């Protein structure tokens, strides 16, 4: 309802304007009252000569003077004048209001609805009693206004209608609080607070009120592109992340997500920064917190661990998290870490992992230079298993072999040969004690049920690996029976392959890579290039691959027993002995001088003559043969001549039937993974049935004791290659099955094209 002052003013022609001063609280109701009273709304913004030119008060006054002469209809309320004057500043506002109080407007009755200039109007009214006497001013309630201008000075897609006209128009419509607009005009003196958005980053900060990322974390080009994406995605950064497929699943393939300096890689960085509190990995959380530049993210992922001493209470948690995160990173990336980790040798061993061959080699080199460390048990468990003392239980030479090969392995890894061990080698060389051991060929002939046995020949496999093989068999739930046997002399393949050639049982296979690694050029290891025993990790990988093959073949019931045998062993210490003066021979030395064709009057101190060869039983060598690459065979040292015959079987041979249920209906879910169901005919521990897939263990659930459900939460991608599941009843491996995982057929067209950036 109109106040009495306004009612009196519009009832008669005064020829002068009326000043109606309001704040935010009463503005909208005052406009409604005027409109209901039949006043015509006049907008100050309509008097802007151009979109980004200030309006003209002179044009407003002329409008009133030339309006309809019928005073009954010649009633107006002017919106936006006060806001416009507030934009111009106190000096111009005071000047124009003083002018307007005495400006004649003919027959028009014009109520100037003023907001933002209440202080100026109070002073004018107090200075000029005539306004009060003429009752041409009214102050309506609370005059406070919260209007603040946010001016976007560049075309960044935030403001759709640009120019001062649209800023004033928004306030005419009753806007209060932050008013967003875009004008090139100078607003330095405005009575309203004015903030400027210049560039994409400030615009993003305006759009995303809780965006706490610093501008330094991105380039102008990156912020520009993000702003464009935000404008396309309803100004939601979550929608932008979804557009590029960035969510909490990025940890499944962190290498792919952070490898590159493209826009999408930067978005991953932003995602990690904005979701820091939700990151469960303590190491990744620390890396994200300590990374201030996108370009440093990948390097920090690799090397941040080098800043944390191993005695720090957080270290093992960081170490374990980092190892999981970096498991798929290539060696080219890991090399950056290895180099950075060299700075402090005393700490470096604690940070290495067995994720890559490069790191495994680095661990071996560290031991060769600094000695054994307890850290080996977790940084390289396979090497630790290899170095563990193996207690022989053969009928003869058990204690002697236990001591000998424990010392041998220590010296092989430390790349050092002691005088004490040389004495032991020479003591063994004086007799033929190894002759008490059964021959390998007889052990192979004694294999029962050969038709159901798989003979797997690992060329150059000696008994030094028995502790490692035993640990692998235990992890796979396999039963293992080991016979310690001897090769024929000289310990060369041509003399020791009859066991394989004459095999008349089931399937057989020869694995040559271990022998290649030790002394063939194609193995890729050369003592002249690197004298440290960096070939050991490759050796262990060959053996681990063999045990995995055994577990698969036995688990799939392709055989009942898996027999691992060898033609001969090999000696690392004969290489690092570096005998400077080889023994003379009337014939040419063979196999790096470890043997030669027999001749009379041999004066070498330790040798055996057999099969037409003279075979050295110490660490000497005959002339006429090139030095070995990294290990040698052909001689009669214990590590060359003593070989194992290993028989692996499933711990349960009861003919357990294992079947994948509904194999054609196994689909992957991007969030929950894969579910499979297995029928297992006979188990002893229904609550301890599990499977291992891709080195991950999953426990089964059952209602009837034969059908087991497994949630494979780590498998998030379909692939054409089948997955293999090893099935365990408690700690016993009872079989293996394979299954294929399909992707769910798309039913809804994607809103965005992700392309092939990731």
Secondary structure, DSSP 8 states (H G I E B T S, - for coil): ---HHHHHHHHS--SB-EEEE--HHHHHHHHHHHHHTT-EEEEGGGGBSSTTS-B-HHHHHHHHHTS-S-TTT-EEEEESHHHHHHHH-HHHHHHHHHHHHT-B-TT-EEEEEE-S-HHHHHHHHHH-HHHHHTT-EEE-S------EEEEE-S-SSS-SS-SHHHHHHHHHTT--SEEEE---S--TT-SSEEEEE-SHHHHHHHHSTT----GGGS-HHHHHHHHHHHHHTTT-HHHHHHHTT-SGGGGGGHHHHHSS-SHHHHHHHHHHHHTGGG---HHHHHHHHT--SGGGHHHHHHHGGGGS-TTSTTHHHHHHHHHHHTTT--HHHHHHHHHHTTS-HHHHHHH--SSSHHHHHHHHHHHHHH---TTHHHH-HHHHHHHS------SSSHHHHHHHHHHHHHHHHHT---HHHHHHHHHHHTS-GGGGSEEHHHHHHT-SSGGGEEEEEETT--GGGHHHHHHHHHHTTEEEEEEEEE--SS--GGGS-HHHHT--SS-EEEE-HHHHHHH-GGGT--TTT--S-TTHHHHHHHHHHHHHHHHHHHHTTS-SEEEEE-S---BSHHHHT--SS-B--SS-EETTTTEEE--SS---SSEEEETTEEEESSS--BSSS---SS-B-SS-SHHHHEEEEEEEEES--S---EEEETGGG-EEBTTTBEEEEEEES--S-GGGEEEEETTEEEE-EESSSSEEEEEETT----EEEEEEEEEEETTEEEEEEEEEEEE----S--SS--TT--
